[in-house]
Amino acid sequence: MDPLTGAGWTSGSLDGDAEWVRVEEQSAVAGVRRRATRLAEQLGFAPARVGPVQLAVTEAATNLIKYAERGEMLLRTVRIGGDAVLEAVCIDRGPGIADVPGARLDGYSSSGTLGIGLGAIERLADRSGLHSLPGVGTVLFARFADPAGRATVPALLDPPFAGLTRPIEGEQECGDAYIARLHEGTVYAMLCDGLGHGPLAARAAREAIQVLREAALPARPADLLRQVHRRLGSTRGGAVAVAAIDPAAGAVRFAGLGNVAGWIVGADRRHGMISVPGIAGAQGRTVREHAYDLPRGAAVVLHSDGVTDKWAAAGRPGLGRDPLLIAADLLRDAGVRHDDRCVLVVTTSGRA
């Protein structure tokens, strides 16, 4: 299996500005356009680049209102290393698109499709992706970079990892957080579910994430988890999982404390990785690290218990697709519990 490439990439849920918006009425279109404009300007996008961003998110929001059910859009900045991109993620729960290739053609429009807007979004964005199933719903993402900046480097536009978080309804801060670092071909991935909800849970998650951000790599997941356990002693604690994913060696090493789920996902099946009971920072048992085979092209998924583990690998976006598309699809389908929710996906198909 080919190694993953990239010089010291780091990305986490605390690295950028993010906001989920319901898009069910016409008035929402202007709101998402304003938010996208603000994010693009904060990133220093040139005026000639801000316009296409505005047009793309307007098309996406309009299509959610026309054709979708329970449509939502996430607008956020994502920082990887010293660069950043702007991302728009749309999810809905029906009716789905029966003819995805046809929906990409200009002039094609019918009830239940993204119609001509899809072709426009794909042309305007630097990267985009779509997954749709009739009767289930559609997931779409668009990623934008400023051509004047280093973010045009393909490696930044096609990272091998992506995560999503959503706070429990009624809270502004999410108590779940994630981080991924790419070091010498190995992705080090961590997800922390801070105990409870709100600011105190978010503080615990931030402290956990900072451990991996500051860690000297390479390192064993068990050692990183022990560092997190010590650091969270001054917080309310949380459930934490750490994985080291090495596609070239076909191996994953995993250590977990508490109920963060870890999965190795193939084309039509998944294999769970073992965590031990406990709370990092409070009730620590002996940390155990386990080694697993990593099939060619498989993905590694970590998620908090706000995402039910009763999901199937079949019917997901193909494993060669962008990890953001996989994460959004899983969050839409399995993020159904009344809790903070977080999904982190690492793909291993040699994305560079």
C-alpha positions as CSV (number, residue, x, y, z in Angstrom):
1,M,0.0,0.0,0.0
2,D,1.3,3.4,-0.9
3,P,2.3,5.7,2.0
4,L,0.4,8.9,2.7
5,T,2.3,12.0,1.8
6,G,2.4,15.5,3.3
7,A,4.8,17.5,5.4
8,G,3.5,17.7,9.0
9,W,-0.2,18.2,8.2
10,T,-2.3,18.9,11.3
11,S,-6.0,19.5,11.3
12,G,-8.5,19.5,14.2
13,S,-12.0,20.6,15.2
14,L,-10.6,23.6,17.0
15,D,-8.6,25.0,14.1
16,G,-11.4,27.0,12.4
17,D,-14.7,28.8,12.5
18,A,-17.8,26.6,11.9
19,E,-21.5,27.0,12.0
20,W,-24.4,24.7,11.2
21,V,-27.5,26.4,9.6
22,R,-30.9,25.0,8.9
23,V,-31.8,25.6,5.3
24,E,-35.6,25.1,4.9
25,E,-36.9,28.5,4.0
26,Q,-36.0,31.0,1.4
27,S,-34.8,33.5,4.0
28,A,-31.9,31.1,4.9
29,V,-30.2,31.6,1.5
30,A,-29.1,35.2,2.3
31,G,-27.9,34.1,5.7
32,V,-25.6,31.4,4.4
33,R,-24.3,33.7,1.7
34,R,-23.4,36.3,4.3
35,R,-21.7,33.7,6.5
36,A,-19.7,32.3,3.6
37,T,-18.6,35.8,2.6
38,R,-17.4,36.6,6.1
39,L,-15.4,33.4,6.3
40,A,-13.8,33.9,2.8
41,E,-12.9,37.5,3.7
42,Q,-11.4,36.4,7.1
43,L,-9.2,33.9,5.2
44,G,-8.0,36.8,2.9
45,F,-9.7,35.5,-0.3
46,A,-9.3,37.9,-3.2
47,P,-12.5,39.6,-4.3
48,A,-12.4,37.6,-7.5
49,R,-12.6,34.4,-5.4
50,V,-15.2,35.5,-3.0
51,G,-17.8,35.9,-5.8
52,P,-17.6,32.2,-6.8
53,V,-17.9,31.1,-3.2
54,Q,-21.1,33.2,-2.8
55,L,-22.6,31.8,-6.0
56,A,-21.9,28.2,-5.0
57,V,-23.3,28.4,-1.5
58,T,-26.4,30.2,-2.9
59,E,-26.9,27.4,-5.5
60,A,-26.5,24.8,-2.8
61,A,-28.9,26.5,-0.3
62,T,-31.5,27.1,-3.0
63,N,-31.4,23.4,-4.1
64,L,-31.9,22.3,-0.4
65,I,-35.0,24.5,-0.2
66,K,-36.4,23.3,-3.6
67,Y,-35.7,19.6,-3.5
68,A,-34.6,18.4,-0.1
69,E,-36.2,17.5,3.2
70,R,-34.7,18.8,6.5
71,G,-31.8,20.4,4.7
72,E,-28.8,21.8,6.7
73,M,-25.5,23.4,5.7
74,L,-22.2,23.6,7.6
75,L,-20.0,26.5,6.7
76,R,-16.5,26.4,8.2
77,T,-12.8,27.1,7.7
78,V,-10.4,24.2,8.0
79,R,-6.7,24.8,8.7
80,I,-4.1,22.2,7.8
81,G,-0.6,23.2,8.7
82,G,-0.2,26.9,8.0
83,D,-2.9,27.1,5.3
84,A,-6.7,27.1,5.3
85,V,-9.6,26.3,3.0
86,L,-13.3,27.1,3.2
87,E,-15.8,24.2,3.2
88,A,-19.5,24.0,2.7
89,V,-21.2,20.8,3.7
90,C,-24.9,20.1,2.8
91,I,-26.9,17.2,4.2
92,D,-30.6,16.3,3.9
93,R,-32.9,13.4,4.6
94,G,-34.7,12.9,1.4
95,P,-35.8,12.3,-1.3
96,G,-32.4,11.6,-2.7
97,I,-31.2,11.6,-6.4
98,A,-32.1,8.6,-8.6
99,D,-29.7,9.6,-11.4
100,V,-26.5,11.2,-10.0
101,P,-24.6,11.3,-13.3
102,G,-27.5,12.9,-15.0
103,A,-27.9,15.4,-12.2
104,R,-24.4,16.7,-13.0
105,L,-25.4,17.7,-16.5
106,D,-26.4,21.3,-17.1
107,G,-30.0,21.6,-18.0
108,Y,-31.1,18.5,-16.1
109,S,-33.6,19.3,-13.4
110,S,-36.4,17.4,-11.8
111,S,-38.0,17.0,-8.4
112,G,-35.7,15.4,-6.0
113,T,-32.5,16.3,-7.8
114,L,-29.9,19.1,-7.4
115,G,-30.5,19.9,-11.0
116,I,-28.4,22.5,-12.8
117,G,-27.0,23.9,-9.5
118,L,-24.8,20.8,-9.0
119,G,-22.8,21.4,-12.2
120,A,-22.3,25.0,-11.2
121,I,-21.1,24.0,-7.7
122,E,-18.6,21.5,-9.1
123,R,-17.1,24.1,-11.5
124,L,-16.9,26.8,-8.9
125,A,-15.3,24.7,-6.1
126,D,-11.7,23.5,-6.1
127,R,-13.0,20.2,-4.8
128,S,-16.5,18.8,-4.4
129,G,-18.2,15.5,-3.7
130,L,-21.7,14.1,-3.7
131,H,-23.3,10.9,-2.4
132,S,-27.1,10.3,-2.7
133,L,-29.5,7.4,-2.2
134,P,-33.1,7.5,-3.3
135,G,-35.4,7.6,-0.2
136,V,-32.4,8.3,2.1
137,G,-31.0,11.7,1.2
138,T,-28.0,13.5,-0.2
139,V,-24.7,14.7,1.1
140,L,-22.7,17.3,-0.8
141,F,-19.5,19.2,0.0
142,A,-17.6,22.0,-1.7
143,R,-14.1,23.1,-0.8
144,F,-12.6,26.4,-1.8
145,A,-9.1,27.8,-1.8
146,D,-7.7,31.2,-2.7
147,P,-5.7,30.9,-5.9
148,A,-3.3,33.5,-4.6
149,G,-2.3,31.4,-1.7
150,R,-0.5,28.1,-1.0
151,A,-3.9,26.4,-0.5
152,T,-3.9,25.6,-4.2
153,V,-1.4,22.9,-3.5
154,P,-3.3,19.6,-4.3
155,A,-2.1,18.0,-1.0
156,L,-4.0,20.6,1.0
157,L,-7.1,20.2,-1.1
158,D,-7.1,16.4,-0.7
159,P,-6.2,15.6,2.9
160,P,-6.5,11.9,4.0
161,F,-8.6,12.8,7.0
162,A,-11.7,14.9,7.8
163,G,-13.9,15.3,10.9
164,L,-17.2,16.9,11.8
165,T,-18.6,17.9,15.2
166,R,-22.1,19.0,16.3
167,P,-23.0,20.3,19.7
168,I,-26.1,19.0,21.5
169,E,-29.2,21.1,20.8
170,G,-29.2,24.2,23.1
171,E,-25.4,24.4,23.4
172,Q,-23.0,26.6,21.5
173,E,-19.8,24.7,22.3
174,C,-19.4,21.0,21.5
175,G,-17.9,18.7,24.1
176,D,-16.5,16.4,21.5
177,A,-13.3,17.3,19.6
178,Y,-10.8,15.6,17.2
179,I,-7.4,16.1,15.8
180,A,-5.3,14.3,13.1
181,R,-1.6,14.7,12.3
182,L,0.3,13.2,9.4
183,H,3.9,12.3,10.3
184,E,6.2,10.3,8.0
185,G,3.3,8.5,6.3
186,T,1.4,7.7,9.5
187,V,-1.8,9.4,10.5
188,Y,-2.1,9.9,14.3
189,A,-5.9,10.4,15.0
190,M,-7.5,11.3,18.3
191,L,-11.1,11.9,19.4
192,C,-12.2,13.0,22.8
193,D,-15.7,13.1,24.2
194,G,-15.6,15.4,27.1
195,L,-17.8,14.3,30.0
196,G,-21.2,15.9,29.8
197,H,-21.9,18.9,27.6
198,G,-21.2,22.6,27.2
199,P,-18.2,24.7,28.1
200,L,-16.7,22.3,30.8
201,A,-16.9,19.3,28.5
202,A,-15.4,21.4,25.7
203,R,-12.5,22.4,27.9
204,A,-11.7,18.8,28.6
205,A,-11.8,18.0,24.9
206,R,-9.5,20.9,24.1
207,E,-6.9,19.8,26.6
208,A,-6.9,16.3,25.2
209,I,-6.5,17.6,21.6
210,Q,-3.6,19.8,22.7
211,V,-1.7,16.7,23.8
212,L,-1.5,15.3,20.3
213,R,-0.9,18.8,18.8
214,E,2.2,19.2,21.0
215,A,3.4,15.5,21.1
216,A,6.8,14.5,19.7
217,L,6.1,12.0,16.9
218,P,6.5,9.1,16.3
219,A,4.7,7.8,19.4
220,R,2.7,4.9,20.5
221,P,-1.1,5.4,20.9
222,A,-0.9,4.0,24.5
223,D,1.7,6.5,25.5
224,L,-0.3,9.4,24.0
225,L,-3.4,8.2,25.8
226,R,-1.5,8.1,29.1
227,Q,-0.4,11.7,28.5
228,V,-4.0,12.7,27.9
229,H,-5.0,10.9,31.1
230,R,-2.5,13.0,33.1
231,R,-3.4,16.2,31.5
232,L,-7.2,15.8,32.0
233,G,-6.8,15.5,35.8
234,S,-7.7,19.1,36.2
235,T,-10.8,18.8,34.1
236,R,-14.0,16.8,34.3
237,G,-12.3,14.2,32.0
238,G,-13.6,12.3,29.0
239,A,-13.6,9.3,26.8
240,V,-10.6,9.2,24.5
241,A,-9.4,7.1,21.6
242,V,-6.0,7.3,19.8
243,A,-5.1,5.5,16.6
244,A,-1.9,5.4,14.6
245,I,-2.7,4.5,11.0
246,D,0.2,3.3,8.7
247,P,-1.1,2.4,5.2
248,A,2.3,1.5,3.9
249,A,2.7,-1.2,6.6
250,G,-1.0,-2.2,6.4
251,A,-1.4,-1.7,10.2
252,V,-3.3,0.3,12.8
253,R,-2.4,0.6,16.4
254,F,-5.2,1.7,18.7
255,A,-5.7,2.6,22.4
256,G,-9.0,3.7,23.9
257,L,-10.3,4.6,27.3
258,G,-14.1,4.9,27.5
259,N,-16.8,4.7,24.9
260,V,-15.3,6.4,21.8
261,A,-15.8,3.9,19.0
262,G,-13.0,2.9,16.6
263,W,-13.7,1.0,13.4
264,I,-11.7,-0.3,10.4
265,V,-14.1,-0.1,7.5
266,G,-13.8,-2.0,4.3
267,A,-16.1,-1.9,1.2
268,D,-19.0,-3.8,2.8
269,R,-17.9,-4.7,6.4
270,R,-16.3,-3.1,9.4
271,H,-14.2,-4.4,12.3
272,G,-14.3,-2.8,15.8
273,M,-11.3,-1.9,17.8
274,I,-11.1,-2.5,21.5
275,S,-11.3,0.3,24.2
276,V,-11.2,-0.4,28.0
277,P,-13.8,1.1,30.3
278,G,-12.9,4.3,32.2
279,I,-12.7,8.1,32.0
280,A,-9.4,9.8,31.1
281,G,-8.4,12.2,33.8
282,A,-10.5,10.4,36.5
283,Q,-11.0,6.6,36.3
284,G,-8.1,5.2,34.5
285,R,-7.5,1.5,34.2
286,T,-4.4,-0.1,32.7
287,V,-4.2,1.3,29.2
288,R,-3.9,-1.4,26.5
289,E,-2.8,-0.9,22.9
290,H,-4.0,-3.3,20.2
291,A,-2.6,-3.9,16.7
292,Y,-4.9,-4.6,13.7
293,D,-4.4,-5.4,10.1
294,L,-5.3,-2.6,7.7
295,P,-6.7,-3.9,4.4
296,R,-5.7,-2.1,1.3
297,G,-7.9,1.0,0.7
298,A,-9.8,0.7,4.1
299,A,-10.8,3.6,6.1
300,V,-10.5,4.2,9.9
301,V,-13.5,5.8,11.6
302,L,-13.6,7.2,15.2
303,H,-16.8,8.5,16.6
304,S,-18.3,9.6,19.9
305,D,-21.3,7.9,21.5
306,G,-23.5,10.7,20.2
307,V,-23.3,8.6,17.0
308,T,-24.9,5.3,17.3
309,D,-22.8,2.3,16.5
310,K,-25.7,0.6,14.7
311,W,-24.6,1.7,11.2
312,A,-23.6,-0.5,8.3
313,A,-20.6,-0.1,6.0
314,A,-22.6,-1.0,2.9
315,G,-24.2,1.9,1.1
316,R,-21.6,4.5,2.3
317,P,-19.7,6.6,-0.1
318,G,-16.9,4.6,-1.7
319,L,-13.7,4.3,0.4
320,G,-11.7,6.1,-2.4
321,R,-13.9,9.2,-1.9
322,D,-13.0,12.2,0.1
323,P,-13.1,11.5,3.8
324,L,-15.3,14.6,4.4
325,L,-18.0,13.0,2.3
326,I,-17.8,9.8,4.3
327,A,-17.9,11.7,7.6
328,A,-20.9,13.8,6.6
329,D,-22.9,10.7,5.4
330,L,-22.2,8.9,8.6
331,L,-23.1,11.9,10.8
332,R,-26.3,12.4,9.0
333,D,-27.4,8.7,9.3
334,A,-26.0,7.7,12.7
335,G,-25.7,11.0,14.6
336,V,-29.2,10.6,15.9
337,R,-28.7,10.6,19.7
338,H,-29.4,13.6,21.8
339,D,-25.8,14.3,22.6
340,D,-22.7,16.0,21.3
341,R,-21.6,14.3,18.1
342,C,-18.3,13.8,16.4
343,V,-16.9,11.7,13.5
344,L,-13.3,11.5,12.3
345,V,-12.5,9.6,9.1
346,V,-9.0,8.6,7.9
347,T,-8.8,7.2,4.4
348,T,-5.8,5.1,3.3
349,S,-6.1,5.0,-0.5
350,G,-2.9,6.9,-1.0
351,R,-4.5,10.3,-1.2
352,A,-1.7,12.9,-1.5
